[in-house]
Amino acid sequence: MISPFLVLAIGTCLTNSLVPEKEKDPKYWRNQAQETLKYALELQKLNTNVAKNVIMFLGDGMGVSTVTAARILKGQLHHNPGEETRLEMDKFPFVALSKTYNTNAQVPDSAGTATAYLCGVKANEGTVGVSAATERSRCNTTQGNEVTSILRWAKDAGKSVGIVTTTRVNHATPSAAYAHSADRDWYSDNEMPPEALSQGCKDIAYQLMHNIRDIEVIMGGGRKYMYPKNKTDVEYEIDEKARGTRLDGLDLVDIWKNFKPRHKHSHFIWNRTELLALDPYNVDYLLGLFEPGDMQYELNRNNVTDPSLSEMVTVAIQILQKNPRGFFLLVEGGRIDHGHHEGKAKQALHEAVEMDRAIGRAGSMTSLEDTLTVVTADHSHVFTFGGYTPRGNSIFGLAPMLSDTDKKPFTAILYGNGPGYKVVGGERENVSMVDYAHNNYQAQSAVPLRHETHGGEDVAVFSKGPMAHLLHGVHEQNYIPHVMAYAACIGANLDHCAPASSARNLAAGPLLLPLALFPLSILF
């Protein structure tokens, strides 16, 4: 048992002892500010190049409080206090805010938001790749209301495209890139009601393999949704929950293989060893399904069978960048969201740090001159940290005081609601009696729920590269793909793009005409 009085005493001492010596000198802060000012002035020279490549990183559930806590964790993992650390996304020159509400929901879900930031149209909660005219779970409201995504626009422009996620490849975020579904939970036909099947709606896994057949890279979890009902999983042979789910008897992996031209090099893989053994320069199409459902949390990852997000991103870019016309890549750090829903802040924040590592890896493999990179979230969570913690306090540690009401200690991290609500002997649980640093510790919450909920506040949008400055203020979430498409000269708005010579067109696509030639009504 940890004495709460000892914690209080230690916290008081650390307040002064953890101040780095250089930070006591006013010159340190003045010089830092002047360097930042110098960099800011350089940003007046706008990058108006055409974005040959577009990479979108989506931290599912990565609200601003999660970004800040992940920054501190990253620093502490490197044995620093943490607060002064810079995430890779912190280094991006432009930051905006995105309004996340769905057309029918003040606090959104990941499906309606994915439709917004990938398809450019706001939609109802629980629906993917369709307009707000489609009602959730009503198959017969789908036809005629489908909307296409920036992944489709990029593919139609001759670019290579890829999807990398730590969730199922047919989960809410990735599915909006290729599917049109009245319900995000229609992973396979096994999860669909008879009425929807009889009305002709297709499950999301089926759509992945049929709607856009030449997606170059698909990596994540979701193996079981590709195979016939009760087919044994290649990795978890005795686990019934890992078995195939499909009622139609289709083997979608075989269908994926058969769709690929024989003269192309196509690879299906299911573990990290196979991924790292690939020669990306001899891979034209890659389907990597590393788990029956979602991939493992980063903290639980098996280094033999499960690749990290940064490893998947590395291979994806190596494959996609062979196309002289460029590429679009969607990367989702999807299990940030799951960690928060379970009240497991440590899992969520380590997922965020790993996504930041992947952002750094992508940055080292691409150029600011021709690659637009956007990092954002679909929504936030009711996750917070506070309690007047001293500098360098473990992000998973205790606040330096006791509650002035129940006289018990509390962790800095708390949730507004969720499974961490615990009452022992009629009182709030004394956290000093439990291992609050455990990977699966569920932080205390104010309201008891089996699953913690999303938050409704705006989320950050970080951007760098060509036309990144167009993400500059407070925007509707559906604005984001319009900026990415504008920068890359893809999609419907091409008036600003000058046709290139035929020789150049084969190599790099269109040129960008000066913005001054076009009135705002045309541009937006």
C-alpha positions as CSV (number, residue, x, y, z in Angstrom):
1,M,0.0,0.0,0.0
2,I,1.3,3.5,-0.9
3,S,0.8,6.1,1.8
4,P,-1.1,9.0,0.4
5,F,0.8,11.4,2.8
6,L,4.1,10.1,1.4
7,V,2.8,10.8,-2.1
8,L,1.8,14.4,-1.1
9,A,5.3,15.0,0.4
10,I,7.1,13.7,-2.6
11,G,5.0,15.7,-4.9
12,T,5.8,18.9,-3.0
13,C,9.5,18.2,-3.2
14,L,9.4,17.5,-6.9
15,T,7.8,20.8,-7.7
16,N,11.1,22.6,-7.3
17,S,13.6,19.8,-7.9
18,L,12.3,18.9,-11.4
19,V,12.8,22.4,-12.9
20,P,15.7,22.1,-15.3
21,E,18.4,24.5,-14.5
22,K,18.3,26.2,-18.0
23,E,14.6,27.0,-17.5
24,K,15.4,29.2,-14.5
25,D,17.1,31.6,-16.8
26,P,14.7,34.1,-18.6
27,K,17.0,34.0,-21.6
28,Y,16.1,30.4,-22.3
29,W,12.5,31.2,-22.8
30,R,13.2,34.5,-24.7
31,N,15.5,32.7,-27.1
32,Q,13.1,29.9,-27.6
33,A,10.3,32.3,-28.4
34,Q,12.5,34.2,-30.9
35,E,13.4,31.0,-32.7
36,T,9.8,30.0,-32.9
37,L,9.0,33.5,-34.2
38,K,11.7,33.2,-36.9
39,Y,10.2,29.9,-38.0
40,A,6.7,31.3,-38.0
41,L,7.8,34.2,-40.3
42,E,9.3,31.6,-42.7
43,L,5.8,30.1,-43.0
44,Q,4.7,33.2,-45.0
45,K,6.4,31.6,-48.0
46,L,3.5,29.3,-48.7
47,N,4.0,25.8,-50.3
48,T,1.7,25.9,-53.3
49,N,3.1,22.8,-55.0
50,V,0.9,20.0,-56.3
51,A,0.7,17.3,-53.7
52,K,1.9,14.2,-55.6
53,N,1.3,12.2,-52.4
54,V,-1.3,12.6,-49.7
55,I,-1.0,10.8,-46.3
56,M,-3.8,11.0,-43.8
57,F,-3.2,9.8,-40.2
58,L,-6.4,9.3,-38.2
59,G,-6.1,8.9,-34.5
60,D,-9.4,7.4,-33.6
61,G,-10.6,9.1,-30.4
62,M,-7.4,11.2,-30.2
63,G,-8.8,14.4,-28.7
64,V,-6.6,17.3,-27.6
65,S,-6.3,15.9,-24.0
66,T,-5.1,12.6,-25.5
67,V,-2.5,14.4,-27.6
68,T,-1.2,16.3,-24.6
69,A,-1.0,13.2,-22.4
70,A,0.7,11.2,-25.2
71,R,3.3,14.0,-25.6
72,I,4.1,13.7,-21.9
73,L,4.2,9.9,-22.1
74,K,6.6,10.0,-25.1
75,G,9.0,12.2,-23.1
76,Q,8.8,10.1,-20.0
77,L,9.5,6.9,-22.1
78,H,12.8,8.7,-23.0
79,H,13.4,9.5,-19.3
80,N,12.5,13.2,-19.6
81,P,9.9,15.1,-17.6
82,G,7.7,14.9,-20.6
83,E,5.9,18.3,-20.8
84,E,8.5,19.9,-23.0
85,T,8.6,16.9,-25.5
86,R,7.5,17.4,-29.0
87,L,5.4,14.8,-30.8
88,E,6.0,14.5,-34.5
89,M,2.6,16.1,-35.1
90,D,3.6,19.0,-32.9
91,K,6.3,19.8,-35.5
92,F,3.7,20.4,-38.2
93,P,3.5,24.1,-39.1
94,F,-0.3,24.4,-39.5
95,V,-3.0,23.5,-37.0
96,A,-6.8,23.8,-37.3
97,L,-9.8,22.6,-35.3
98,S,-12.5,20.3,-36.7
99,K,-16.1,20.3,-35.7
100,T,-17.0,16.6,-35.3
101,Y,-20.8,16.4,-34.9
102,N,-22.7,14.1,-37.1
103,T,-25.8,15.3,-39.0
104,N,-28.0,13.6,-36.4
105,A,-25.7,13.6,-33.4
106,Q,-24.1,16.2,-31.2
107,V,-21.5,13.7,-29.9
108,P,-20.5,11.7,-33.0
109,D,-19.4,8.2,-33.8
110,S,-16.5,7.0,-35.9
111,A,-18.7,6.0,-39.0
112,G,-20.4,9.3,-39.6
113,T,-17.2,11.2,-39.0
114,A,-15.2,9.0,-41.3
115,T,-17.7,9.7,-44.1
116,A,-17.1,13.4,-43.4
117,Y,-13.3,13.5,-43.5
118,L,-12.9,10.9,-46.3
119,C,-16.0,11.6,-48.5
120,G,-16.4,15.3,-47.9
121,V,-20.0,15.0,-46.8
122,K,-21.4,14.9,-43.3
123,A,-23.6,11.9,-42.5
124,N,-25.7,10.2,-39.8
125,E,-24.2,8.3,-36.9
126,G,-23.5,4.7,-37.7
127,T,-23.5,5.0,-41.5
128,V,-20.5,4.9,-43.8
129,G,-20.0,6.2,-47.3
130,V,-23.5,7.5,-47.7
131,S,-25.2,10.8,-47.3
132,A,-27.5,11.9,-44.5
133,A,-30.4,10.7,-46.6
134,T,-29.5,7.2,-45.5
135,E,-30.9,6.1,-42.1
136,R,-28.9,3.7,-39.9
137,S,-29.7,0.0,-40.4
138,R,-32.3,0.7,-43.2
139,C,-30.8,-0.9,-46.3
140,N,-33.5,0.5,-48.5
141,T,-32.4,4.0,-47.9
142,T,-28.9,3.4,-49.3
143,Q,-29.3,3.2,-53.1
144,G,-28.8,6.6,-54.7
145,N,-27.3,8.1,-51.6
146,E,-23.8,6.7,-51.9
147,V,-20.9,9.1,-51.7
148,T,-17.3,8.4,-52.9
149,S,-14.1,9.0,-50.9
150,I,-10.8,10.6,-51.6
151,L,-9.3,7.2,-51.9
152,R,-11.6,6.6,-54.9
153,W,-10.7,10.1,-56.3
154,A,-7.0,9.3,-56.0
155,K,-7.4,5.9,-57.7
156,D,-9.4,7.4,-60.5
157,A,-6.6,9.9,-61.0
158,G,-4.1,7.1,-61.5
159,K,-2.5,7.2,-58.1
160,S,-1.8,4.1,-56.0
161,V,-3.8,3.9,-52.8
162,G,-3.5,2.1,-49.5
163,I,-5.3,1.5,-46.1
164,V,-3.4,0.7,-42.9
165,T,-5.2,0.3,-39.6
166,T,-4.8,-1.3,-36.2
167,T,-8.5,-2.2,-36.2
168,R,-10.3,-4.5,-38.5
169,V,-9.9,-3.4,-42.2
170,N,-13.7,-3.4,-42.3
171,H,-14.1,-1.2,-39.2
172,A,-15.8,2.2,-39.3
173,T,-12.8,4.4,-40.3
174,P,-11.3,2.4,-43.2
175,S,-14.7,1.3,-44.5
176,A,-15.7,4.8,-45.4
177,A,-12.9,4.8,-47.9
178,Y,-14.4,2.1,-50.0
179,A,-17.9,1.0,-48.7
180,H,-21.4,2.3,-48.8
181,S,-23.3,0.9,-45.8
182,A,-26.4,1.9,-43.8
183,D,-24.8,0.2,-40.8
184,R,-21.1,0.2,-39.7
185,D,-21.6,-3.1,-37.9
186,W,-22.4,-5.1,-41.1
187,Y,-18.8,-6.5,-41.0
188,S,-19.9,-9.7,-42.9
189,D,-23.2,-11.1,-43.9
190,N,-23.4,-12.9,-40.6
191,E,-23.9,-9.5,-38.8
192,M,-26.7,-8.4,-41.2
193,P,-30.4,-8.7,-40.7
194,P,-32.3,-10.9,-43.2
195,E,-34.2,-7.9,-44.4
196,A,-31.1,-6.1,-45.5
197,L,-29.8,-9.2,-47.2
198,S,-33.0,-9.7,-49.1
199,Q,-33.0,-6.0,-50.2
200,G,-29.6,-6.5,-51.8
201,C,-27.3,-4.7,-49.4
202,K,-23.7,-6.2,-49.2
203,D,-21.6,-6.5,-46.1
204,I,-18.5,-4.3,-45.7
205,A,-15.9,-7.1,-46.1
206,Y,-17.6,-8.0,-49.4
207,Q,-17.5,-4.4,-50.5
208,L,-13.8,-4.2,-49.7
209,M,-13.0,-6.8,-52.2
210,H,-15.5,-5.7,-54.9
211,N,-16.0,-2.0,-54.9
212,I,-12.5,-0.9,-55.6
213,R,-10.7,-4.0,-56.7
214,D,-7.2,-2.5,-57.3
215,I,-6.4,-1.0,-53.8
216,E,-2.7,-1.7,-53.7
217,V,-2.2,-2.0,-50.0
218,I,-4.6,-3.2,-47.3
219,M,-3.3,-4.0,-43.8
220,G,-4.9,-4.5,-40.5
221,G,-7.1,-7.0,-38.7
222,G,-10.4,-8.7,-39.6
223,R,-9.4,-12.1,-41.0
224,K,-12.5,-13.9,-39.8
225,Y,-14.9,-11.8,-41.9
226,M,-13.2,-13.0,-45.1
227,Y,-13.8,-16.7,-44.6
228,P,-16.8,-19.1,-44.6
229,K,-18.6,-19.8,-41.3
230,N,-16.6,-21.8,-38.9
231,K,-13.4,-22.0,-41.0
232,T,-10.5,-22.5,-38.6
233,D,-8.2,-19.5,-38.2
234,V,-4.6,-19.9,-39.4
235,E,-3.3,-18.6,-36.1
236,Y,-5.8,-19.4,-33.4
237,E,-6.8,-23.0,-34.4
238,I,-8.8,-23.9,-31.2
239,D,-10.4,-20.5,-30.7
240,E,-14.0,-20.7,-31.9
241,K,-14.4,-16.9,-31.8
242,A,-11.6,-16.6,-34.4
243,R,-13.3,-18.8,-36.9
244,G,-14.8,-17.5,-40.2
245,T,-18.1,-15.8,-40.1
246,R,-19.4,-15.7,-43.6
247,L,-22.8,-17.3,-44.3
248,D,-22.5,-17.0,-48.1
249,G,-19.6,-19.5,-48.1
250,L,-17.3,-17.0,-49.9
251,D,-13.5,-17.0,-49.4
252,L,-12.8,-13.3,-49.9
253,V,-9.0,-13.8,-49.7
254,D,-9.2,-16.2,-52.7
255,I,-11.4,-13.7,-54.5
256,W,-8.9,-11.0,-53.8
257,K,-6.1,-13.1,-55.3
258,N,-8.2,-14.0,-58.4
259,F,-9.0,-10.4,-59.1
260,K,-5.3,-9.5,-59.5
261,P,-3.6,-9.6,-62.9
262,R,-1.3,-12.6,-63.3
263,H,1.6,-10.5,-64.4
264,K,1.4,-8.5,-61.1
265,H,3.0,-9.6,-57.9
266,S,0.3,-10.1,-55.3
267,H,0.9,-11.2,-51.7
268,F,-1.5,-12.3,-48.9
269,I,0.2,-12.4,-45.5
270,W,-1.0,-12.9,-41.9
271,N,2.0,-12.3,-39.7
272,R,4.9,-9.9,-39.0
273,T,7.6,-12.3,-40.1
274,E,6.0,-12.5,-43.6
275,L,5.6,-8.7,-43.7
276,L,9.3,-8.0,-42.9
277,A,10.4,-10.7,-45.4
278,L,8.8,-9.0,-48.3
279,D,10.7,-7.1,-50.9
280,P,8.4,-4.1,-51.3
281,Y,9.9,-3.3,-54.7
282,N,8.6,-6.6,-56.0
283,V,5.1,-6.2,-54.5
284,D,2.3,-4.7,-56.6
285,Y,-0.6,-5.7,-54.3
286,L,-0.5,-6.5,-50.6
287,L,-3.3,-7.9,-48.3
288,G,-2.1,-8.3,-44.7
289,L,-4.7,-9.5,-42.2
290,F,-2.9,-10.0,-38.9
291,E,-5.7,-10.9,-36.5
292,P,-9.2,-12.4,-36.7
293,G,-10.6,-9.2,-35.3
294,D,-8.8,-6.0,-34.3
295,M,-5.0,-6.1,-33.9
296,Q,-3.5,-6.4,-30.5
297,Y,-2.8,-3.3,-28.4
298,E,0.8,-2.1,-28.8
299,L,1.6,-3.0,-25.2
300,N,0.3,-6.6,-25.8
301,R,1.8,-7.1,-29.3
302,N,3.5,-10.3,-30.2
303,N,6.7,-9.3,-31.9
304,V,6.7,-12.5,-34.1
305,T,3.1,-12.4,-35.4
306,D,2.0,-8.8,-35.0
307,P,3.6,-5.9,-36.8
308,S,3.6,-2.4,-35.3
309,L,1.8,0.4,-37.0
310,S,5.1,2.0,-37.9
311,E,6.3,-1.2,-39.5
312,M,3.1,-1.5,-41.6
313,V,3.3,2.2,-42.7
314,T,7.0,1.7,-43.7
315,V,6.1,-1.2,-46.0
316,A,3.0,0.5,-47.4
317,I,4.9,3.6,-48.4
318,Q,7.7,1.6,-50.0
319,I,5.1,-0.2,-52.2
320,L,3.0,2.9,-53.0
321,Q,5.7,5.3,-53.8
322,K,6.8,3.3,-56.8
323,N,3.9,4.9,-58.8
324,P,5.3,8.0,-60.6
325,R,1.8,9.6,-60.3
326,G,2.0,9.4,-56.5
327,F,-0.3,7.8,-53.9
328,F,-2.9,8.3,-51.2
329,L,-2.5,6.5,-47.9
330,L,-5.0,6.3,-45.0
331,V,-3.4,5.3,-41.7
332,E,-5.5,4.7,-38.7
333,G,-4.3,4.4,-35.1
334,G,-7.7,2.8,-34.3
335,R,-7.1,1.3,-30.9
336,I,-6.6,4.7,-29.2
337,D,-10.4,4.7,-29.2
338,H,-10.7,1.2,-27.8
339,G,-8.4,1.9,-24.9
340,H,-10.4,4.8,-23.9
341,H,-13.7,3.0,-24.2
342,E,-12.4,0.4,-21.9
343,G,-11.1,3.0,-19.5
344,K,-7.6,1.8,-20.0
345,A,-5.7,5.1,-20.5
346,K,-2.3,3.4,-20.5
347,Q,-3.3,1.3,-23.5
348,A,-4.8,4.3,-25.3
349,L,-1.8,6.5,-24.8
350,H,0.7,3.9,-25.9
351,E,-1.3,3.5,-29.0
352,A,-1.1,7.3,-29.6
353,V,2.7,7.3,-29.1
354,E,3.0,4.4,-31.6
355,M,1.0,6.4,-34.1
356,D,3.2,9.3,-33.6
357,R,6.2,7.1,-34.3
358,A,4.5,6.0,-37.6
359,I,4.1,9.7,-38.5
360,G,7.8,10.3,-38.0
361,R,8.6,7.2,-40.1
362,A,6.4,8.5,-42.9
363,G,8.0,11.9,-42.7
364,S,11.5,10.5,-43.1
365,M,10.4,8.6,-46.2
366,T,8.7,11.5,-48.0
367,S,9.3,15.1,-48.9
368,L,7.6,18.3,-47.8
369,E,7.9,19.5,-51.4
370,D,5.4,16.9,-52.8
371,T,3.7,15.2,-49.9
372,L,0.8,16.6,-48.0
373,T,0.4,15.0,-44.6
374,V,-2.7,15.5,-42.4
375,V,-3.0,14.2,-38.9
376,T,-6.4,14.5,-37.1
377,A,-9.0,12.6,-35.1
378,D,-12.5,11.6,-35.7
379,H,-13.7,12.6,-32.3
380,S,-12.6,13.0,-28.7
381,H,-13.3,11.1,-25.5
382,V,-14.3,12.1,-21.9
383,F,-10.7,11.6,-20.9
384,T,-8.9,14.2,-18.9
385,F,-5.9,14.7,-16.6
386,G,-5.4,17.2,-13.9
387,G,-5.0,17.6,-10.1
388,Y,-2.2,20.1,-10.0
389,T,0.4,17.5,-10.7
390,P,4.1,18.7,-10.5
391,R,6.4,18.8,-13.4
392,G,7.5,15.4,-14.5
393,N,4.8,13.6,-12.6
394,S,4.1,10.2,-14.1
395,I,1.2,10.7,-16.5
396,F,-0.3,7.6,-14.9
397,G,0.5,8.7,-11.4
398,L,-1.3,10.2,-8.5
399,A,-2.3,13.8,-8.0
400,P,-0.2,15.4,-5.2
401,M,-3.1,15.9,-2.8
402,L,-6.0,14.0,-1.3
403,S,-9.6,14.8,-2.1
404,D,-10.8,17.4,0.3
405,T,-14.1,15.6,0.4
406,D,-13.5,11.9,0.9
407,K,-9.8,12.2,2.0
408,K,-8.6,9.7,-0.5
409,P,-5.9,10.0,-3.2
410,F,-6.8,10.1,-6.9
411,T,-4.9,9.6,-10.2
412,A,-4.3,12.5,-12.5
413,I,-6.0,10.7,-15.3
414,L,-9.8,10.4,-14.9
415,Y,-12.8,9.8,-17.1
416,G,-16.2,11.5,-17.1
417,N,-17.9,8.1,-17.4
418,G,-16.9,4.5,-18.0
419,P,-16.1,1.2,-16.4
420,G,-13.7,2.7,-13.9
421,Y,-16.5,3.7,-11.5
422,K,-15.9,1.6,-8.3
423,V,-17.5,1.8,-4.9
424,V,-15.9,-0.1,-2.0
425,G,-17.7,-0.2,1.3
426,G,-20.0,2.5,0.2
427,E,-17.2,4.9,-0.7
428,R,-15.0,5.7,-3.7
429,E,-12.2,3.1,-4.1
430,N,-8.9,4.0,-2.5
431,V,-6.6,3.9,-5.6
432,S,-3.5,3.5,-3.4
433,M,-4.7,0.0,-2.7
434,V,-4.5,-1.1,-6.3
435,D,-1.9,-1.1,-9.1
436,Y,-2.9,2.0,-10.9
437,A,0.2,1.7,-13.1
438,H,-0.9,-1.6,-14.6
439,N,-1.4,-1.7,-18.4
440,N,-5.0,-2.6,-18.0
441,Y,-5.9,-0.4,-15.0
442,Q,-9.2,1.3,-15.5
443,A,-9.1,4.9,-14.4
444,Q,-11.8,6.1,-12.1
445,S,-14.9,7.7,-13.7
446,A,-17.6,9.9,-12.5
447,V,-20.5,7.9,-14.0
448,P,-20.7,4.1,-14.2
449,L,-20.9,2.8,-17.8
450,R,-19.8,-0.5,-19.3
451,H,-18.1,1.5,-22.0
452,E,-16.8,5.0,-21.8
453,T,-18.2,7.4,-24.3
454,H,-16.9,9.8,-27.0
455,G,-16.5,13.5,-26.3
456,G,-18.2,16.2,-28.4
457,E,-15.5,18.9,-28.5
458,D,-13.5,19.9,-31.5
459,V,-10.4,18.0,-32.4
460,A,-7.1,19.2,-33.8
461,V,-6.0,19.0,-37.4
462,F,-2.2,19.1,-38.0
463,S,-0.9,19.6,-41.6
464,K,2.3,20.0,-43.5
465,G,3.3,20.0,-47.2
466,P,1.6,21.4,-50.3
467,M,-1.4,23.5,-49.5
468,A,-1.3,22.7,-45.8
469,H,-2.0,26.3,-45.0
470,L,-5.6,25.8,-46.2
471,L,-6.2,24.0,-42.9
472,H,-6.0,27.1,-40.8
473,G,-9.0,27.8,-38.6
474,V,-12.1,26.2,-37.3
475,H,-13.7,24.0,-40.0
476,E,-16.5,21.6,-40.5
477,Q,-14.9,18.1,-40.5
478,N,-16.1,17.4,-44.1
479,Y,-13.8,20.3,-45.3
480,I,-10.7,18.2,-44.8
481,P,-10.9,15.9,-47.9
482,H,-11.7,18.8,-50.1
483,V,-8.4,20.4,-49.1
484,M,-6.5,17.2,-49.7
485,A,-8.1,16.8,-53.1
486,Y,-7.5,20.4,-54.0
487,A,-3.8,20.1,-53.1
488,A,-3.4,16.9,-55.1
489,C,-5.4,18.0,-58.2
490,I,-7.8,15.1,-57.9
491,G,-11.6,14.8,-57.5
492,A,-14.1,17.2,-59.0
493,N,-12.5,20.6,-58.3
494,L,-9.7,20.8,-61.0
495,D,-10.2,24.3,-62.4
496,H,-7.0,25.4,-60.7
497,C,-4.9,22.6,-62.2
498,A,-3.1,23.2,-65.4
499,P,-2.8,20.3,-67.8
500,A,0.8,19.2,-68.0
501,S,2.6,18.1,-71.1
502,S,2.0,14.5,-72.1
503,A,5.6,13.6,-71.1
504,R,5.3,15.2,-67.7
505,N,1.8,14.0,-67.3
506,L,2.9,10.4,-67.3
507,A,5.4,11.1,-64.6
508,A,3.8,13.6,-62.3
509,G,0.3,14.6,-63.2
510,P,-1.1,18.1,-63.4
511,L,0.5,21.4,-62.4
512,L,-1.1,23.9,-60.0
513,L,-2.0,27.4,-61.3
514,P,-1.5,30.4,-59.1
515,L,-4.4,30.9,-56.6
516,A,-4.8,34.5,-57.6
517,L,-6.2,33.4,-60.9
518,F,-9.3,32.0,-59.3
519,P,-12.0,33.7,-57.2
520,L,-12.9,32.2,-53.8
521,S,-16.3,31.0,-55.1
522,I,-14.4,28.7,-57.5
523,L,-11.9,27.5,-55.0
524,F,-14.3,26.6,-52.2
